[in-house]
């Protein structure tokens, strides 16, 4: 039987920021992100990311602003592991455990985007949803696109 051709894909990780979910004491079967190589472009698909530390423990219980900030920092670390940054992000999907926290979440998101000097801003959807741990108030997915010839860090944070 002939082998099927496949698009090259590799996991994204930065263990200085986040441990892999499959390394948790209670194993979870997903990758932090996936790097997909196309003709002249690399797409980075960042899994739902929350206010979790490098040991896989949630941080900032009950503080939606601090959780939002930590979530953006975690995503930034994953992007940096691939030689990317927030200017490469084309889309986010944001999940809030309670939409009554939207204004606080959005205040932090706006400030973060100003800090990063983003223009244009990523396309985005914000959804109220249950998040995997009840202590987590925010979770964000991201999609980034980078030129294929951009060098990935050789001794980076992965």
Backbone as a ProteinNet text record, in pm:
[ID]
protein_1_A
[PRIMARY]
XXXXXXXXXXXXXXXXXXXXXXXXXXXXXXXXXXXXXXXXXXXXXXXXXXXXXXXXXXXXXXXXXXXXXXXXXXXXXXXXXXXXXXXXXXXXXXXXXXXXXXXXXXXXXXXXXXXXXXXXXXXXXXXXXXXXXXXXXXXXXXXXXXXXXXXXXXXXXX
[TERTIARY]
84.4	0	89.2	66.1	148.9	124.9	231	216.6	151.9	73.7	7.1	104.1	99.3	179.8	108.3	185	130.5	198.8	127.2	186.1	271.6	390.2	480.5	422.7	420.6	374.2	460.1	486.1	565.4	503.5	516.8	459.5	534.5	461.4	518	526.6	641.5	652.3	752.9	732.4	825.4	812.5	889.8	876	920.4	983.6	1015.9	891.2	788.7	663.7	554.2	540.1	432.6	485	450.3	481.9	382.3	415.4	322.5	210	90.2	-25.6	-7.3	63.6	85.8	190.8	256.9	350.5	282.6	156.8	85.5	74.3	56.7	34.7	-85	-192	-309.5	-299.2	-247.9	-214.7	-334.3	-306.7	-406.3	-349.2	-428.2	-378.4	-398	-310.2	-305.5	-168.6	-137.4	-11.5	-40.3	53.3	35.4	8.8	66	44.9	102.9	69.4	117.6	169.8	288.4	351.2	323.1	257.4	222.5	293.7	375.8	454.8	385.7	362.5	303.1	409.7	373.4	473.1	567.3	516.5	600.4	562.1	483.1	424.1	423.6	436	419.1	299.7	209.1	95.6	118.5	95.3	107.9	-31.2	-70.8	-200.6	-174.5	-206.5	-183.6	-311.3	-299	-413.8	-468.1	-588	-644.6	-544.6	-510.3	-406.9	-468.2	-431	-490.6	-381.2	-423.2	-332.7	-273.1	-178.6	-114.7	35.3	102.2	246.4	322.1	454.1	537.5	525	456	433.2	293.7	217.4	82.8	-20.8	10.7	-80.5	-141.4	-271.6	-334.2	-278.5	-275.8	-230.5	-331.1	-334.2	-419.1	-567.6	-595.5	-734.3	-823.8	-935.3	-1036.1	-1004	-889.7	-848	-844.6	-953.4	-964.6	-858.9	-823.3	-721.4	-584.7	-545.9	-416.6	-415.2	-527.1	-533.4	-523	-586.8	-579.4	-435.8	-371.8	-232.3	-141.6	-156	-72.8	-100	-224.7	-259.9	-190	-191.9	-122.1	28.9	84.3	227.3	261.3	175.7	198.7	195.9	99.7	91.7	214.8	256.9	377.1	497.4	512.5	623.5	618.9	499.9	486.6	519.5	474.7	507.7	658.5	722.1	866.6	946.2	896	964.5	970.6	884.5	879.4	932.1	992.9	1044.3	935.6	820.4	705.5	677.3	583.8	536.8	391.5	336.9	195	163.1	261.3	236.1	203.1	235.5	207.6	71.5	7.1	-121.8	-230.6	-305	-412.1	-550.5	-558.4	-689.8	-675.3	-767.9	-778.7	-923.5	-939	-1070.1	-1055.3	-1136.9	-1126.5	-1248	-1222.2	-1328.2	-1328.9	-1444.8	-1461.3	-1557.8	-1522.6	-1610.4	-1738	-1730.1	-1845.7	-1836.7	-1934.5	-1929.3	-1940.3	-1978.6	-1978.4	-1836.6	-1735.2	-1594.6	-1539.9	-1626.7	-1578.4	-1506.4	-1562.6	-1500.4	-1359	-1340.4	-1206.9	-1111.6	-1160.4	-1081.3	-1040.3	-1136.1	-1110.9	-1016.2	-1024.5	-932.1	-787.7	-763.8	-628.6	-587.2	-678.3	-646.5	-610.7	-690.4	-660.9	-524.6	-495.9	-367.3	-252.1	-269.4	-165.2	-139.4	-245.3	-230	-164.3	-195.2	-128.7	19.6	50.2	188.6	266.7	201.1	264.5	265	197.4	185.3	124.4	16	-49.6	-139.5	-121.8	-207.8	-183.7	-276.3	-413	-418.2	-531.3	-553.8	-593.5	-570.1	-613.4	-766	-814.3	-956.4	-982.4	-1102.2	-1125.4	-1272.5	-1295.4	-1428	-1415.1	-1515.2	-1515.8	-1643.7	-1628.1	-1737	-1742	-1862	-1876.8	-1884.3	-1800.2	-1795.3	-1739.1	-1770.8	-1705.4	-1562.4	-1470.7	-1329.3	-1289.9	-1189	-1157.7	-1141.9	-1091.3	-1080.7	-1168	-1244.5	-1333.6	-1259	-1130.8	-1051.7	-1011.1	-1016.9	-975.4	-1091	-1065.4	-1167.6	-1153.3	-1034.1	-1001.8	-921.1	-951	-869.7	-869.1	-753.6	-740.8	-668.3	-720.5	-653.9	-601.6	-495.4	-441.3	-392.1	-402.9	-347	-254.2	-132.1	-34.4	18	62.1	122.1	254.9	359.3	492	551.6	638.5	706.8	791.7	794.3	867.4	1017.3	1068.7	1212.9	1255.7	1160.4	1197.6	1260.7	1374.8	1448.9	1380.6	1373.5	1326.7	1445.5	1425.7	1538.7	1608.3	1740.7	1814.4	1841	1860.5	1883.4	1776.6	1657.1	1546	1491.6	1376.4	1320.3	1250.6	1248.5	1171.2	1220.4
-118.1	0	124.7	219.3	340.3	428.2	497.7	587.8	716.7	774.2	900.7	1014.8	1116.6	1234.6	1315.5	1379.7	1456.7	1592.4	1688.7	1819.2	1804.4	1863.2	1852.4	1927.9	1860.8	1924.7	1877.3	1970.4	1940	2010.7	1952	2015.7	2143.3	2235.2	2358.7	2340.1	2371.2	2364.4	2465.7	2507.9	2594.5	2557.5	2460.2	2406.3	2503.6	2615.1	2718.8	2795.5	2791.6	2862.4	2765.2	2656.9	2560.1	2418.8	2330.8	2189.9	2135.5	2023.8	1960.3	1895.1	1899.4	1842.3	1692.9	1625.4	1482.3	1455.7	1560.6	1546.1	1568.6	1611.2	1633.7	1503.4	1515.1	1395.1	1317.2	1390.1	1329.9	1362.1	1267.9	1287.6	1339	1438	1493.7	1480.6	1432.8	1399.5	1513	1612.1	1714.7	1779.6	1848.7	1920.5	2068.1	2141.7	2285.7	2363	2315.8	2381.1	2295.7	2332	2256.3	2353.5	2322.1	2397.5	2321	2387.1	2324.7	2401.9	2329.5	2393	2377	2491.1	2494.7	2543.8	2574.8	2614.6	2724.2	2844.3	2957.2	3010.3	2934.1	2983.4	2873.4	2914.3	2824.6	2876.4	2786.3	2822.4	2761.5	2841.4	2797.5	2793.9	2678.2	2659.9	2637.6	2739.2	2732.1	2680.3	2570	2511.7	2608.2	2580.7	2660	2669.9	2792.1	2819.3	2904.2	2874.2	2943.1	2988.7	3030.6	3081.4	2963.9	2897.1	2777.6	2803.6	2755.6	2775.8	2660.5	2664.5	2563.7	2425.6	2415	2283.9	2231.3	2305.4	2261.5	2292.1	2385.7	2424.7	2560.7	2574	2704.5	2807.6	2932.9	3042.6	3157.1	3240.6	3360.3	3326.1	3235.9	3194.2	3315.1	3322.4	3425.6	3562	3580.3	3710.9	3706.6	3750.7	3740.8	3825	3939.1	4022.9	3954.8	3901.5	3833.8	3706.3	3634.3	3514.6	3549.8	3657.6	3699.4	3735.3	3812.4	3851.9	3729.2	3634.6	3513.3	3431.7	3427.1	3354	3414.1	3546.3	3612.4	3587.1	3589.5	3562.8	3419.2	3323.9	3184.9	3168.2	3230.7	3222.1	3287	3399.9	3466.8	3373.2	3300	3205.4	3095.9	3046.5	2944.1	3001.7	3122.9	3188.3	3207.4	3255.4	3280.4	3153	3039.5	2912.1	2879.3	2943.3	2921.5	3041.2	3137.4	3255.4	3354	3343.9	3429.8	3522.4	3614.1	3700.3	3737.2	3824.9	3860	3929.4	3988.2	4050.2	3945.6	3820	3711.3	3646.3	3680.5	3620	3681	3592.4	3638.1	3613.9	3526.3	3493.5	3441.6	3483.2	3426.7	3384.4	3283.9	3247.2	3251.4	3333.7	3358.1	3297.9	3223.4	3159.7	3219.9	3265.7	3318.6	3228.8	3192.8	3109.6	3184	3316.7	3398.8	3529.9	3556.1	3676.3	3805.2	3795.7	3915.6	3966.3	3883.9	3924.5	3984.1	4001.3	4045.6	4180.6	4278.3	4411.5	4405.7	4330	4317.4	4244	4137	4063.3	4155.6	4228.1	4314.3	4429.2	4480.4	4586.1	4536.5	4415.2	4358.1	4327.3	4269.5	4238.6	4365.8	4470.6	4596.8	4651.5	4651.1	4701.9	4617.3	4487	4398.8	4425.4	4440.8	4467.4	4603.3	4702.8	4833.3	4817	4743.1	4715.8	4649.2	4558.3	4486.2	4568.7	4683.5	4773.2	4701.5	4628.2	4553.8	4643.6	4637.2	4706.8	4642.7	4568.9	4549.5	4447.2	4447.7	4350.8	4216.9	4106	3976.4	3968.9	3891.1	3856.8	3778.9	3788.8	3725.2	3692.9	3589.9	3554.4	3533.9	3577.4	3558.1	3482.2	3375.4	3283.7	3257.9	3251.2	3205.6	3053	2988.1	2841.5	2789.3	2666.2	2600	2570	2594.8	2569.6	2445.1	2375	2241	2234.6	2339.2	2342.4	2457.2	2436.7	2543.5	2667.8	2654.6	2769.6	2862.5	2812.1	2891.9	2975.4	3102.4	3196.6	3234.3	3212.1	3255.2	3145.6	3123.2	3034.7	3094.8	3091.6	3153.3	3059	3046.1	2976.8	3082.8	3051.4	3148.3	3076	3146.2	3100.5	3210.5	3171.9	3267.4	3216.5	3310.2	3276.4	3348.2	3273.2	3332.3	3285.2	3367.4	3323.6	3200.1	3108	2983.4	3006.4	3113.4	3136.7	3205	3239	3297.6	3189.4	3219.9	3121.2	3096.1	2971.6	2929.5	2939.9	2981.4	2988.7	2852.8	2852.3	2725.9	2685.7	2782.5	2749.7	2816.2	2822.7	2894.3	2825.5	2871.1	2830.1	2695.3	2622.4	2497.8	2391.7
0	0	0	-92.1	-96.8	26.4	68.2	182	136.3	222.2	193	218	133.9	163.4	271.9	354.2	466.3	473.7	526.9	554.8	680	678	792.7	911.8	1025.9	1148.9	1265	1355.5	1473.9	1594.3	1712.8	1831.7	1869.7	1928.7	1983.1	2133.6	2190.6	2336.2	2387	2509	2580.5	2727	2769.8	2904.9	3013	2974.2	3072.6	3112.5	3027.5	3053.6	3095.9	3019.4	3042.6	3026.3	3117.7	3096.3	2994.7	2937	2844	2922.8	2869	2937.4	2962	2871.9	2892.2	3000	3051.9	3163.7	3299.1	3300	3426.2	3503.8	3634.7	3716.5	3663.6	3630.1	3568.3	3419	3343.1	3201.8	3121.2	3035.1	2944.3	2803.6	2711.1	2577.4	2476.6	2480.9	2377.4	2378.9	2271.8	2258.8	2277.3	2337.5	2361.6	2232.9	2124.9	1996.7	1886.3	1764.2	1650.2	1544	1492.2	1383.5	1254.7	1159.4	1032.7	921.8	844.5	739.2	604.5	539.3	405.9	308.5	185.7	85.4	133.5	154.5	196.2	332.8	405.1	528.8	633.8	757.8	871.1	950.4	983.4	1068.4	1205.3	1307	1445.5	1507.4	1554.3	1618.1	1766.8	1847.7	1992	2058.2	2129.9	2199.2	2303.7	2349.7	2457.4	2571.8	2607.4	2707.3	2817.7	2940.9	3055.4	3151.9	3267.9	3371.4	3448.8	3381.2	3435.7	3440	3544.3	3553.8	3488.9	3498.7	3432.5	3494.3	3606.5	3669.1	3639.6	3558.6	3524.2	3630.5	3719.6	3826.4	3793.4	3816.9	3791.5	3888.4	3843.7	3928.6	3920.1	4022.4	4030.8	4047.9	4137.4	4162.7	4190.8	4120.2	4144	4086.3	4021.7	3970	3817.3	3755.5	3609.6	3538.5	3594.5	3531.1	3533.2	3647.1	3657	3572.7	3569.5	3485.8	3338	3297.4	3157.1	3121.1	3205.9	3181	3170.6	3264.4	3261.6	3134	3092.1	2969.9	2849.2	2836.6	2725.3	2732.9	2853.1	2870.8	2829.4	2866.7	2828.4	2676.3	2611.9	2465.7	2403.3	2457.4	2406.9	2413.4	2523.1	2536.9	2432	2400.5	2297.4	2160	2132.7	2005.4	1992.1	2098.4	2095.9	2069.5	2115.7	2092.2	1943.3	1864.4	1719.3	1640.6	1709.8	1641.7	1603.5	1666.7	1635.1	1752.5	1731.2	1839.1	1811	1892.6	1879.3	1747.9	1680.8	1549.9	1444.3	1469.4	1376.4	1400.8	1511.6	1545.3	1456.5	1391	1301.9	1361.5	1461	1517.8	1659.8	1745.6	1879.3	1903	1984.1	2036.8	2187.8	2251.2	2394.9	2464.7	2570.1	2647.5	2786.8	2830.1	2965.5	3040.9	3162.8	3244.1	3281.1	3286.8	3323.2	3246.4	3161.1	3077.6	3158.5	3284.6	3368.8	3390	3358.8	3369.8	3239.8	3139.3	3009	3015.8	3084.7	3088.8	3147.6	3255.2	3314.7	3218.9	3158.4	3060.2	2945.4	2891.7	2776.4	2811.1	2932.5	2977.5	2970.3	3019.4	3017	2873.4	2794.4	2654.3	2578.1	2592.9	2524.2	2565.1	2694.7	2743.9	2689.2	2685.5	2634.2	2486.3	2409.7	2266.4	2241.6	2323.8	2312.7	2344.8	2451.6	2491.8	2377	2307.2	2195.8	2067.2	2068.5	1952.6	1831.7	1857.3	1750.6	1666.7	1537.1	1442	1306.3	1254.8	1304.1	1417.5	1484.6	1591.5	1530.3	1602.2	1550	1539.9	1445.2	1444.4	1572.7	1627.2	1756.1	1777.4	1855.3	1903.9	2053.9	2128.6	2272.9	2308.6	2385	2414.9	2565	2620.5	2758.5	2755.1	2835.1	2833.8	2965.1	2994.9	3107.6	3066.1	3155.6	3128.6	3208.9	3166.2	3218.8	3370.9	3434.7	3580.7	3630.5	3735.2	3782.6	3831.6	3866.6	3913.6	3799	3676.4	3560.4	3509	3487.4	3442.9	3296.7	3239.3	3102.7	3033.9	2907.6	2823.5	2683.2	2618.1	2486	2391.1	2270	2159.7	2065.3	1992.4	1896.4	1771.1	1659.8	1532.5	1483.1	1449.2	1396.8	1263.2	1179.9	1050.9	1039.4	1001.4	985.4	853	793.2	671.5	701	608.8	630.6	647.8	586.5	595.4	725.5	812.8	941.5	1028.3	1080.3	1159.7	1293.4	1327.7	1459.4	1554.6	1680.2	1772.2	1784.5	1776.3	1784.2	1929.5	2015	2156.3	2241.2	2183.9	2246.5	2369.4	2412.9	2539.6	2539.1	2429.5	2422.4	2519.3
[MASK]
++++++++++++++++++++++++++++++++++++++++++++++++++++++++++++++++++++++++++++++++++++++++++++++++++++++++++++++++++++++++++++++++++++++++++++++++++++++++++++++

